[in-house]
Amino acid sequence: SEEHGGSLKRVLPHMHIRQIFHRIPSHSASSTSPSSLVDQDDARFNFFLTSVYPRISSSSQSHTLIFVSSYLEYLRLRNHFYKVDANFLGCSEYSSVSSVARGRSEF
Protein backbone atom coordinates (compact mmCIF):
# COMPACT_ATOMS: atom_id res chain seq x y z
CA SER A 1 0.00 0.00 0.00
CA GLU A 2 1.52 3.28 -1.13
CA GLU A 3 0.95 6.65 0.48
CA HIS A 4 0.14 9.54 -1.85
CA GLY A 5 0.11 13.14 -0.72
CA GLY A 6 -2.76 14.04 -3.04
CA SER A 7 -3.48 17.44 -4.48
CA LEU A 8 -6.25 18.69 -2.18
CA LYS A 9 -3.61 19.77 0.32
CA ARG A 10 -2.34 22.26 -2.25
CA VAL A 11 -5.83 23.63 -2.91
CA LEU A 12 -6.80 23.98 0.75
CA PRO A 13 -3.48 23.98 2.65
CA HIS A 14 -5.06 25.20 5.92
CA MET A 15 -7.60 22.38 6.12
CA HIS A 16 -7.17 18.73 6.96
CA ILE A 17 -9.15 16.75 4.40
CA ARG A 18 -9.51 13.03 4.90
CA GLN A 19 -9.70 11.07 1.67
CA ILE A 20 -10.86 7.46 1.67
CA PHE A 21 -10.54 5.23 -1.36
CA HIS A 22 -12.16 1.82 -1.58
CA ARG A 23 -10.96 -1.02 -3.75
CA ILE A 24 -13.92 -2.82 -5.24
CA PRO A 25 -13.56 -6.60 -5.38
CA SER A 26 -13.07 -7.87 -8.91
CA HIS A 27 -15.63 -10.62 -8.48
CA SER A 28 -19.38 -10.48 -8.13
CA ALA A 29 -21.43 -12.13 -5.40
CA SER A 30 -21.51 -15.36 -7.42
CA SER A 31 -17.69 -15.59 -7.30
CA THR A 32 -17.35 -15.20 -11.05
CA SER A 33 -15.89 -12.20 -12.78
CA PRO A 34 -18.41 -9.71 -14.10
CA SER A 35 -18.53 -10.43 -17.81
CA SER A 36 -20.09 -7.26 -19.13
CA LEU A 37 -20.02 -3.55 -18.44
CA VAL A 38 -23.54 -3.80 -17.03
CA ASP A 39 -22.37 -6.48 -14.59
CA GLN A 40 -19.43 -4.29 -13.58
CA ASP A 41 -21.71 -1.29 -13.05
CA ASP A 42 -24.08 -3.42 -10.96
CA ALA A 43 -21.20 -4.82 -8.90
CA ARG A 44 -19.83 -1.32 -8.25
CA PHE A 45 -23.28 0.02 -7.28
CA ASN A 46 -23.97 -2.95 -5.00
CA PHE A 47 -20.57 -2.52 -3.35
CA PHE A 48 -21.41 1.11 -2.68
CA LEU A 49 -24.83 0.22 -1.22
CA THR A 50 -23.52 -2.55 1.03
CA SER A 51 -20.06 -1.32 2.05
CA VAL A 52 -19.87 2.45 1.69
CA TYR A 53 -23.34 3.96 2.01
CA PRO A 54 -24.15 2.53 5.46
CA ARG A 55 -21.09 4.30 6.89
CA ILE A 56 -21.63 7.65 5.20
CA SER A 57 -25.35 7.73 5.95
CA SER A 58 -24.62 7.78 9.67
CA SER A 59 -24.56 11.15 11.38
CA SER A 60 -20.84 10.82 12.11
CA GLN A 61 -19.95 11.01 8.42
CA SER A 62 -21.95 14.01 7.28
CA HIS A 63 -20.54 16.38 4.66
CA THR A 64 -19.14 13.61 2.50
CA LEU A 65 -18.24 14.21 -1.14
CA ILE A 66 -18.87 11.30 -3.50
CA PHE A 67 -17.30 11.52 -6.93
CA VAL A 68 -18.56 9.37 -9.79
CA SER A 69 -16.97 9.42 -13.19
CA SER A 70 -20.02 9.02 -15.40
CA TYR A 71 -23.34 10.78 -15.62
CA LEU A 72 -25.19 7.45 -15.73
CA GLU A 73 -23.64 6.42 -12.40
CA TYR A 74 -24.55 9.83 -11.00
CA LEU A 75 -28.18 9.37 -12.08
CA ARG A 76 -28.29 5.93 -10.53
CA LEU A 77 -26.98 7.25 -7.20
CA ARG A 78 -29.21 10.32 -7.30
CA ASN A 79 -32.29 8.18 -7.94
CA HIS A 80 -31.34 5.85 -5.10
CA PHE A 81 -30.87 8.80 -2.74
CA TYR A 82 -34.32 10.13 -3.71
CA LYS A 83 -35.82 6.67 -3.16
CA VAL A 84 -34.39 6.31 0.36
CA ASP A 85 -35.09 9.99 1.16
CA ALA A 86 -31.41 10.72 1.81
CA ASN A 87 -30.27 14.23 2.63
CA PHE A 88 -27.93 15.06 -0.26
CA LEU A 89 -26.97 17.71 -2.76
CA GLY A 90 -26.31 16.62 -6.32
CA CYS A 91 -24.10 18.44 -8.76
CA SER A 92 -23.24 17.52 -12.33
CA GLU A 93 -22.02 19.19 -15.50
CA TYR A 94 -25.68 19.87 -16.30
CA SER A 95 -26.35 21.75 -13.06
CA SER A 96 -26.95 25.48 -13.27
CA VAL A 97 -24.37 27.88 -11.86
CA SER A 98 -26.82 29.03 -9.19
CA SER A 99 -27.58 25.41 -8.20
CA VAL A 100 -23.86 24.67 -7.83
CA ALA A 101 -23.33 27.82 -5.75
CA ARG A 102 -26.28 26.95 -3.50
CA GLY A 103 -25.01 23.41 -3.04
CA ARG A 104 -21.52 24.64 -2.23
CA SER A 105 -22.82 27.02 0.44
CA GLU A 106 -24.98 24.28 2.01
CA PHE A 107 -22.16 21.73 2.02
C-alpha positions as CSV (number, residue, x, y, z in Angstrom):
1,S,0.0,0.0,0.0
2,E,1.5,3.3,-1.1
3,E,1.0,6.7,0.5
4,H,0.1,9.5,-1.8
5,G,0.1,13.1,-0.7
6,G,-2.8,14.0,-3.0
7,S,-3.5,17.4,-4.5
8,L,-6.3,18.7,-2.2
9,K,-3.6,19.8,0.3
10,R,-2.3,22.3,-2.2
11,V,-5.8,23.6,-2.9
12,L,-6.8,24.0,0.7
13,P,-3.5,24.0,2.7
14,H,-5.1,25.2,5.9
15,M,-7.6,22.4,6.1
16,H,-7.2,18.7,7.0
17,I,-9.2,16.8,4.4
18,R,-9.5,13.0,4.9
19,Q,-9.7,11.1,1.7
20,I,-10.9,7.5,1.7
21,F,-10.5,5.2,-1.4
22,H,-12.2,1.8,-1.6
23,R,-11.0,-1.0,-3.7
24,I,-13.9,-2.8,-5.2
25,P,-13.6,-6.6,-5.4
26,S,-13.1,-7.9,-8.9
27,H,-15.6,-10.6,-8.5
28,S,-19.4,-10.5,-8.1
29,A,-21.4,-12.1,-5.4
30,S,-21.5,-15.4,-7.4
31,S,-17.7,-15.6,-7.3
32,T,-17.4,-15.2,-11.0
33,S,-15.9,-12.2,-12.8
34,P,-18.4,-9.7,-14.1
35,S,-18.5,-10.4,-17.8
36,S,-20.1,-7.3,-19.1
37,L,-20.0,-3.6,-18.4
38,V,-23.5,-3.8,-17.0
39,D,-22.4,-6.5,-14.6
40,Q,-19.4,-4.3,-13.6
41,D,-21.7,-1.3,-13.1
42,D,-24.1,-3.4,-11.0
43,A,-21.2,-4.8,-8.9
44,R,-19.8,-1.3,-8.2
45,F,-23.3,0.0,-7.3
46,N,-24.0,-2.9,-5.0
47,F,-20.6,-2.5,-3.3
48,F,-21.4,1.1,-2.7
49,L,-24.8,0.2,-1.2
50,T,-23.5,-2.5,1.0
51,S,-20.1,-1.3,2.0
52,V,-19.9,2.5,1.7
53,Y,-23.3,4.0,2.0
54,P,-24.1,2.5,5.5
55,R,-21.1,4.3,6.9
56,I,-21.6,7.7,5.2
57,S,-25.3,7.7,5.9
58,S,-24.6,7.8,9.7
59,S,-24.6,11.2,11.4
60,S,-20.8,10.8,12.1
61,Q,-20.0,11.0,8.4
62,S,-22.0,14.0,7.3
63,H,-20.5,16.4,4.7
64,T,-19.1,13.6,2.5
65,L,-18.2,14.2,-1.1
66,I,-18.9,11.3,-3.5
67,F,-17.3,11.5,-6.9
68,V,-18.6,9.4,-9.8
69,S,-17.0,9.4,-13.2
70,S,-20.0,9.0,-15.4
71,Y,-23.3,10.8,-15.6
72,L,-25.2,7.5,-15.7
73,E,-23.6,6.4,-12.4
74,Y,-24.5,9.8,-11.0
75,L,-28.2,9.4,-12.1
76,R,-28.3,5.9,-10.5
77,L,-27.0,7.2,-7.2
78,R,-29.2,10.3,-7.3
79,N,-32.3,8.2,-7.9
80,H,-31.3,5.9,-5.1
81,F,-30.9,8.8,-2.7
82,Y,-34.3,10.1,-3.7
83,K,-35.8,6.7,-3.2
84,V,-34.4,6.3,0.4
85,D,-35.1,10.0,1.2
86,A,-31.4,10.7,1.8
87,N,-30.3,14.2,2.6
88,F,-27.9,15.1,-0.3
89,L,-27.0,17.7,-2.8
90,G,-26.3,16.6,-6.3
91,C,-24.1,18.4,-8.8
92,S,-23.2,17.5,-12.3
93,E,-22.0,19.2,-15.5
94,Y,-25.7,19.9,-16.3
95,S,-26.4,21.8,-13.1
96,S,-27.0,25.5,-13.3
97,V,-24.4,27.9,-11.9
98,S,-26.8,29.0,-9.2
99,S,-27.6,25.4,-8.2
100,V,-23.9,24.7,-7.8
101,A,-23.3,27.8,-5.7
102,R,-26.3,27.0,-3.5
103,G,-25.0,23.4,-3.0
104,R,-21.5,24.6,-2.2
105,S,-22.8,27.0,0.4
106,E,-25.0,24.3,2.0
107,F,-22.2,21.7,2.0
